[in-house]
Amino acid sequence: MMGEPYLLLPGPTPIPERVARAMNRPMINHRGIEFKDILEDVVDGIKKIYRTESDVLIYPSSGTGGLEAAVVNFISPGEKVLALSIGIFGDRFASIASNFGADVEKMSFAWGTGVDPEQVKKRLLEDKNREIKAILITHNETSTGAFNDLKSIRDIMGDHPALLLVDAVSGMAAIDLKMDEWQLDVVVSGSQKAFMLPPGLSFLAFSQKAYQVYLHNKNNKYYWDIAEGLKYMEKGQTPFTPPISLYYGLQEALRMMLEEGVDKVIARHKGYRDIVRASIKAMGLELLAEDRYASPAVTSVVAPQDIGANPIRNYMQEEFNIVLAGGQQKLDNVIFRVGHLGYVRELDLLSVLAALEITLVRFGFPLKLGVGLQAAQQVIYERHQK
């Protein structure tokens, strides 16, 4: 199939032409004034997306690297940590903390759902001696297509002193998050999701409360040490060699996001979710996540058992050059995932949904061509009437 693929993954996501052009610039001195100006500009832009005045550091890493940075800077070996997991990436956050010596207690919730704030509240009320020093939570669980209501979780914490560490790698700029207003202590995100960049950068923001905890932190760290990052930030530099081309792209991507407006970016992703879910329901397929937990970043679709998810994905890639994500671990060949975050347009979704209908009919699924597409069109029509 000729042409660029329709990349409908929960990351990496498509790169806008403006961003691609921005990255195609000559190298500069990363210890010079030009890079200093870029660094200060992108940090300011990230703070606007995070809705925070807190310190922000940028690491040359995937999102997982940012999560490790959060753990080693704000959790000491032996400290009690409560990890709230709704899927694979919640489990990963817990594993990172455990590998660096934390005493991790994991509360797991059914895949396709979100964390139950009342259960968390009950557990924190039992923590009479305030032994729990940190709570780990995933903003958006890409393995299932469900998200967590961070504000509700923070509200039920009340005056419990534990830090709230948030994996917002795939949720940031796709789902509402107000770091300062909601009193989130540590928030990590990544470049290859709603920021519309290639993989390679992670963003770590931390509150003053978290910084005070860092001052007494006893974990081993070198590359991830926030003290080094803050020291070099004062000079307009990074501690280690940055991927300069990604900074060029980040600067342009942030311009695009801020031109659109953060609230409108969030609303756009909600609209994408509604388009896809309405269409999938009209086709007669099952969705993994309930509506109240449904992610604006990615939708997980349960494939018909007699077809399987992987044959559907393979056919769509071979015939239409459409790339969808598969299920992971116990969901392999059970679900396929439609990513709709970052640089995605309504017309892209219509094309993918039309191709999905053709694919399902090709495999003998009882479906009248156009029913899902019509449902998607109706959502789009109604959105444009507002």
Number of C-alpha atoms within 10 A of each C-alpha: 10 6 6 9 13 19 24 25 23 25 26 20 25 22 20 18 10 12 22 19 13 18 20 12 12 7 12 12 11 19 14 12 14 12 21 18 12 19 24 14 15 22 20 16 19 22 16 17 23 24 16 21 14 18 17 25 21 23 25 21 17 19 26 19 21 26 27 18 24 27 28 25 23 25 26 23 18 14 15 20 24 23 24 24 25 28 24 17 21 24 19 16 24 26 16 20 24 17 13 17 18 24 18 22 15 17 18 16 14 11 18 22 22 26 24 16 19 12 12 18 17 12 13 19 15 10 12 10 7 13 13 20 19 22 23 24 27 33 30 33 30 30 26 30 28 30 27 26 19 23 17 14 20 19 13 17 19 11 8 15 13 20 24 21 25 26 27 26 31 30 28 25 26 27 26 22 23 17 24 15 10 15 17 23 22 27 27 31 29 32 28 24 29 31 27 28 28 21 18 17 23 23 26 27 25 25 21 12 15 21 19 11 16 20 11 12 15 14 18 12 13 10 12 20 17 24 15 14 19 17 13 14 20 11 12 19 23 23 18 13 12 18 15 20 16 22 20 22 27 28 20 22 27 22 16 16 21 17 11 11 14 18 15 14 22 20 17 22 25 20 18 25 22 20 24 28 23 18 25 24 15 18 23 14 16 17 20 23 21 14 14 12 18 26 31 27 32 32 30 27 25 21 21 17 10 9 15 16 23 19 15 22 21 16 19 20 17 11 11 18 19 22 21 21 22 23 20 16 10 8 15 13 20 21 29 27 25 25 30 32 33 29 19 22 13 16 11 14 21 20 14 23 22 18 19 23 21 18 19 21 13 12 14 11 17 11 16 12 16 16 18 26 25 16 20 25 18 15 18 18 11 9 12 8 7 5
